Amino acid sequence: MILGHAGLAVLARRTAFSTVSLVPLLAAAYGPDLIDKMGMVFWGTSGKFVGHSLAVFAAVAGLLALWLRLFRPGPAAQTGRAGRLWWALTLLWLSHLLFDLTEPVVLFWPFLGPLPPPDPYALGSGLVAFYTGRGDLAVLALDLLCLGAALAAVLRPRRTADVRSG
């Protein structure tokens, strides 16, 4: 899934996490790819490598919780905002793993054995292949579904209460 991750971030911003800025939502929605695509470019790893594992997710979620606890202390209202931020970011990171249909050996690394060898995926040609239907059609369908849901949320007419508060 490529643009669908952005669609999920927009959908989260327009619905359950409207008080969270879009920038961290996008960073979380693309979090596993930010790790793995950097590894692919600089170290020749696979496009779905450690960043797509639950072990890395747990580490990132724990570090985020610690950071929010240490650097965002304050009154109960602020703590509630930090909690919403944590939930938004962790749910978007997990949605990335789910909607990418991550293989169990990668998802549960290191518990199911070593990671598979690097795939011959090239970013540019991979994008073209994905959106011309020559890639994984199930992931393409999920991508388009997420984009459609985000578009529907953006185009949805605002209720009167939404307009007054926003």
Protein Blocks (a to p, Z undefined) as FASTA:
>chain_A
ZZlmmmmmmmmmmmmmmmbcfklmmmmmmmmmmmmmmmmmmnopafblfklpfklmmmmm
mmmmmmmmmmmgccfklmmmmmmmmmmmmmmmmmmmmmnopafklmmpcknoccddddfb
dfklmmmmmmnopacfklmmmmmmmmmmmmmmmmpccdfklmmmZZ
